[in-house]
Structure formats: structure tokens, C-alpha cells
């Protein structure tokens, strides 16, 4: 989930307090709901933007429980933006009582000229040490920057430092995008062992998660961690999350608009990874203006078909006990930012979010897709070797 060459992506989607808290904490915490005994997930990106009818994010999201990925560091973000972020978070929490706000960072993209979180320059030697490299030892291009390597202690310090600034600004949770991009490259291009490589890189991620949680604790607060698990194919090897975030499959947006997710398997794999059952949130992911991404495919449909898709996804997730991140506003498509008001889906989203207490669904969940995961990743990452951004943007998208 990211934009093309912007230095900042301020992305928002609303996540219930249930998703943010460990299961043992949820029962003790009250939350604001949309008039019913439900928790709500919705996408709004960015919070500073207005919908096509002039309404603000706060107006469209009144009654919601939380803002997830309300701010996402993508590329260079000047330190001067963080006081603004702190004010924005504070104002939203004043207006939306009980709000939980999530920040995030795109870990798969590093630009020459970025700085440490205190604004000081990164030396060339330190920058070079952060870069992912191919089998010949050459840096791997990514858009107008480079693919970094989580194995680099300098890069982990970089991520922790910028994440701490978001905690200082008031975020309650962090979304990490692209954590396993280079791990997948090492597996499918360089031929390294699948499970061993993912286990190794999950260890690097644990260092980041532990340091960030410790820092939040020293400030008298908590931070809840999740990452983009793609389509969930390798989620059992993605531990150290408080809740798991996955994307709907692009196939869900092809007629007859039948959901393809095997939620029982995804939930079981997530529980295996985390050592306990954890909440799952499913969202309609995007990747700049790439045509085949789930959000671009949704935006290409007629309003009536979009409503059908949203209803089908809502039914399947409710039946499985998974939280659907309703696309209210934002996320990049080939047509620009997704705007549910403009596309005629906002009222449907509101109705789905409110639901009907006691109502059950009868959605039938299919088995796993037959598209081989390894073939997709290999094809995408092969293109990455030539520096094409779209390939790596899809490398974690699991069939």
C-alpha cells in the first residue's frame, strides 16, 4: 500500500479498538461505535483531504473507533511535518472520543538524501550499508530509490527512529509495509531456503518491534504492531504482530465477484505465527497507479458492481469473524484517490458498517486459490531485477 513518487503518504482507514488491543485488554476497554454494538474498519487516505462533496475525514468518520495508517512515511518526510501530525492526531481524538490512531512506514523504499529521525545527514557509508543487494553485490533499484535490507542494523535503527517520532506525535499503533520484500527476493531470485530466510528476517523485524514497544512503554503508553501480510500466503512465518492485516485477492473483483479468501486457513496460520488467536483486518490494497491492484480493479467497476463487491466482501468477512476495512476515501488507483462519495458507495458502506444486531450471514467461503504463489512472486521479482517498481509492489501479494 503506497503512492508513486510522493515524499509523504498520509493514509487513513478506521480500525476498531478491538483490533488494536490484545484480546485480554479488549474486554476492559470501552469504544465508540456507529450506533450499534459493532466495531468498524474503514479506509480514509489522507485525513487532510476532503471527499468530492466537501466533507472532511472527521465528518465522514464520526462514530468510528480508530484511524489506522493515518500517517505513512513513504520516502523522505521532513522532521517539520511531525508537529503538524501531532496536532492533527490531537484534534481528531478530541472530535472522535476514544479514537485509536495508527501510523506506519513503507520499509521497502529508501531514497538517497533521506536523513536520520533527528534530521541529521546519513553518511554515504551508512546509506550503502542499508541497501539490499543482488547476487553480484549491486544495489537493487526501487522507483527513484533503492530496496533496503532489514538485515542492516543501520536500517533497523533508521526505521525505529522514524517510528519513535510517530509515537511521540500520538500514534497508538504502527503498520509496517513491505517488511519481507527483500526476503522474498532472496528466496525466489537468489534461491535461498524459503522458511529459513523468512524466519531470519522475522528475527530482524522482532528487533524493531521490541525496541518500539519498549520506547512506548518508557513514555507511559503502548504501541500495537501489524504489517502488510499481502494475501496471507506466508502469514504463518510473519510473527510478532498484535493483529494481522491482509489484502483481498484481485480475483475478488472479477465477475461474478466471488470472494476467494480461505479465512479459516488465514486465521489458523496467524494464530500459529503469533502463538494465540489474533484479530484479522482485511483491506483493499493499492500500489500507486498499478492497474491490476485490488483498489484499481474496484474503481474500474460501475457503481452498481462496486456495491455488489462490497456487499460480498462484507458478508464473507462477517461470516468468518474478520474485520473489513471499508474503503471510504483514499488509496491510489489508476483514476486517482478512491472516493466512495464520488463512486456512489459511501451510503452502502455506512449501512454495512452499522449492520443489524443479531443478523447472521450465509456466505460460503471457497478454498484457496489455485494460482501458485511461488510462480507469481518469481514473475514479479524477475522484473524487479531490472528496476521496475511495479514488480516489487506485488511481490508480497499472495494468491
Secondary structure, DSSP 8 states (H G I E B T S, - for coil): ---SS-SEE---EE--HHHHS-HHHHTT-----SSSS---EEEES-TT---TTS--HHHHTTT-SEEEEEEEE-S---TTHHHHHHHHHHHHHHHSTT-EEEEEEETT-B-TT-B-TTS-B--HHHHHHHB-B-TTS-B-EETTEE-B-TT-HHHHHHHHHHHHHHHHHT-SEEEEESTTHHHHHHHHTS---HHHHHHHHHHHHHHHHHHHHHHHHHTT---EEEEB-TTSTTGGG--S-SSEEEE--GGGGSTTT-----HHHHHHHHHHHHTS---EEEE----TT-TTSHHHHHHTS-HHHHHHHHHHHHHHHHHHT-EEEEEEEEEEETTEEEEHHHHT-HHHHHHHHH--TT-----------SS-HHHHHHHHHHHHTTT-HHHHHHTT---
